Amino acid sequence: MAAQGGPESVVIIGGGAAGNAAAEMLRREGYTGPVTMLSADDSGPYDRPNLSKDFLAGTAPEEWIPLRPPEFYADQRIEQKLGARATAIDARSREVKLADDTRDHYGALLLATGAVPVRLAIPGSDLPHIPLSADARGQPGIDRCGGERGSRGRHRRELHRS
Ligand SMILES: Cc1cc2nc3c(=O)[nH]c(=O)nc-3n(C[C@H](O)[C@H](O)[C@H](O)COP(=O)(O)OP(=O)(O)OC[C@H]3O[C@@H](n4cnc5c(N)ncnc54)[C@H](O)[C@@H]3O)c2cc1C
């Protein structure tokens, strides 16, 4: 597609499900130019809905959480830049500025920055054992249940205070 008048490159800001789907679809539709995914996250795209369900219940292993294995991005020539927060876009020069002061040039830019949950503005909501479920992986405040089931067959869900 790049050789047939498409953009010289595509930069996607956002490494969630939407950014991941966009990158995959570009390749599936035959786009051959450079695709770069910039993500403020420290890990690649993962299954956020699972965090509050099977993962929290302890019935989904950690390996199920990434949407794709690292090899997938290498095979598909999708460059992932993790921990890369975009701070400004210069549409005139077609550049994204990152928090570390580096810049990425783009032919086409796709914004897939998702949303951030609103935190409760009440006393105690900023205590260390009150994590956002979106950040549930590796948080000290949440212990997974280990898949144990209660006597009525429902998952026993316990949030332990650290
Ligand atoms: C715990 C939990 C359970 C959920 N359960 C369900 C469910 O059961 N059913 C359902 O339909 N949906 C569910 N959702 C919602 C679903 O996960 C979201 O709708 C989906 O993740 C949105 O994907 P997204 O890619 O648009 O945004 P996000 O997943 O929010 O991803 C946004 C990405 O953009 C990056 N980003 C943001 N700003 C910048 C920046 N300036 N520079 C670089 N990168 C940036 C972020 O780091 C992140 O990688 C759940 C969400 C959570 C957290």
The ligand as an SDF file (V2000), in Angstrom:
LIG
                    3D

 53 58  0  0  0  0  0  0  0  0999 V2000
  -10.3430   -4.1830   34.5490 C   0  0  0  0  0  0  0  0  0  0  0  0
  -11.0870   -3.9320   33.2830 C   0  0  0  0  0  0  0  0  0  0  0  0
  -12.1290   -4.7710   32.8860 C   0  0  0  0  0  0  0  0  0  0  0  0
  -12.8260   -4.5370   31.6930 C   0  0  0  0  0  0  0  0  0  0  0  0
  -13.8240   -5.3960   31.3120 N   0  0  0  0  0  0  0  0  0  0  0  0
  -14.4690   -5.2020   30.1410 C   0  0  0  0  0  0  0  0  0  0  0  0
  -15.4850   -6.0890   29.6990 C   0  0  0  0  0  0  0  0  0  0  0  0
  -15.8120   -7.0580   30.3750 O   0  0  0  0  0  0  0  0  0  0  0  0
  -16.1040   -5.8390   28.5170 N   0  0  0  0  0  0  0  0  0  0  0  0
  -15.7490   -4.7560   27.7360 C   0  0  0  0  0  0  0  0  0  0  0  0
  -16.3310   -4.5820   26.6630 O   0  0  0  0  0  0  0  0  0  0  0  0
  -14.7800   -3.9140   28.1190 N   0  0  0  0  0  0  0  0  0  0  0  0
  -14.1410   -4.0960   29.2920 C   0  0  0  0  0  0  0  0  0  0  0  0
  -13.1680   -3.2240   29.6890 N   0  0  0  0  0  0  0  0  0  0  0  0
  -12.8750   -2.0740   28.8450 C   0  0  0  0  0  0  0  0  0  0  0  0
  -11.8970   -2.4140   27.7320 C   0  0  0  0  0  0  0  0  0  0  0  0
  -10.7470   -3.0270   28.2630 O   0  0  0  0  0  0  0  0  0  0  0  0
  -11.5640   -1.1030   27.0390 C   0  0  0  0  0  0  0  0  0  0  0  0
  -12.7430   -0.6610   26.3860 O   0  0  0  0  0  0  0  0  0  0  0  0
  -10.4370   -1.2640   26.0600 C   0  0  0  0  0  0  0  0  0  0  0  0
   -9.2570   -1.6290   26.7400 O   0  0  0  0  0  0  0  0  0  0  0  0
  -10.2190    0.0420   25.3380 C   0  0  0  0  0  0  0  0  0  0  0  0
   -9.1020   -0.1500   24.4970 O   0  0  0  0  0  0  0  0  0  0  0  0
   -8.3430    1.0800   23.9160 P   0  0  0  0  0  0  0  0  0  0  0  0
   -7.1940    0.5360   23.1280 O   0  0  0  0  0  0  0  0  0  0  0  0
   -9.2960    2.0010   23.2380 O   0  0  0  0  0  0  0  0  0  0  0  0
   -7.8340    1.9110   25.1880 O   0  0  0  0  0  0  0  0  0  0  0  0
   -6.8830    1.4790   26.4050 P   0  0  0  0  0  0  0  0  0  0  0  0
   -6.9870    0.0320   26.7020 O   0  0  0  0  0  0  0  0  0  0  0  0
   -7.1780    2.4760   27.4690 O   0  0  0  0  0  0  0  0  0  0  0  0
   -5.4200    1.7360   25.8260 O   0  0  0  0  0  0  0  0  0  0  0  0
   -4.9550    3.0510   25.6330 C   0  0  0  0  0  0  0  0  0  0  0  0
   -3.4910    2.9700   25.3090 C   0  0  0  0  0  0  0  0  0  0  0  0
   -3.0300    4.2770   24.9850 O   0  0  0  0  0  0  0  0  0  0  0  0
   -1.8170    4.4980   25.7000 C   0  0  0  0  0  0  0  0  0  0  0  0
   -1.6820    5.9500   25.8510 N   0  0  0  0  0  0  0  0  0  0  0  0
   -2.5590    6.8280   26.3970 C   0  0  0  0  0  0  0  0  0  0  0  0
   -2.0690    8.0730   26.3110 N   0  0  0  0  0  0  0  0  0  0  0  0
   -0.8550    7.9630   25.6880 C   0  0  0  0  0  0  0  0  0  0  0  0
    0.1490    8.9140   25.2990 C   0  0  0  0  0  0  0  0  0  0  0  0
    0.0080   10.2390   25.5080 N   0  0  0  0  0  0  0  0  0  0  0  0
    1.2610    8.4460   24.6840 N   0  0  0  0  0  0  0  0  0  0  0  0
    1.4250    7.1120   24.4420 C   0  0  0  0  0  0  0  0  0  0  0  0
    0.5010    6.1830   24.7840 N   0  0  0  0  0  0  0  0  0  0  0  0
   -0.6160    6.6220   25.3970 C   0  0  0  0  0  0  0  0  0  0  0  0
   -1.9900    3.7580   27.0060 C   0  0  0  0  0  0  0  0  0  0  0  0
   -0.7400    3.5510   27.6370 O   0  0  0  0  0  0  0  0  0  0  0  0
   -2.6200    2.4750   26.4780 C   0  0  0  0  0  0  0  0  0  0  0  0
   -1.6340    1.6140   25.9520 O   0  0  0  0  0  0  0  0  0  0  0  0
  -12.4570   -3.4390   30.8880 C   0  0  0  0  0  0  0  0  0  0  0  0
  -11.4070   -2.5830   31.2790 C   0  0  0  0  0  0  0  0  0  0  0  0
  -10.7280   -2.8340   32.4510 C   0  0  0  0  0  0  0  0  0  0  0  0
   -9.5790   -1.9200   32.8380 C   0  0  0  0  0  0  0  0  0  0  0  0
  1  2  1  0
  2  3  1  0
  2 52  2  0
  3  4  2  0
  4  5  1  0
  4 50  1  0
  5  6  2  0
  6  7  1  0
  6 13  1  0
  7  8  2  0
  7  9  1  0
  9 10  1  0
 10 11  2  0
 10 12  1  0
 12 13  2  0
 13 14  1  0
 14 15  1  0
 14 50  1  0
 15 16  1  0
 16 17  1  0
 16 18  1  0
 18 19  1  0
 18 20  1  0
 20 21  1  0
 20 22  1  0
 22 23  1  0
 23 24  1  0
 24 25  2  0
 24 26  1  0
 24 27  1  0
 27 28  1  0
 28 29  2  0
 28 30  1  0
 28 31  1  0
 31 32  1  0
 32 33  1  0
 33 34  1  0
 33 48  1  0
 34 35  1  0
 35 36  1  0
 35 46  1  0
 36 37  1  0
 36 45  1  0
 37 38  2  0
 38 39  1  0
 39 40  1  0
 39 45  2  0
 40 41  1  0
 40 42  2  0
 42 43  1  0
 43 44  2  0
 44 45  1  0
 46 47  1  0
 46 48  1  0
 48 49  1  0
 50 51  2  0
 51 52  1  0
 52 53  1  0
M  END
$$$$
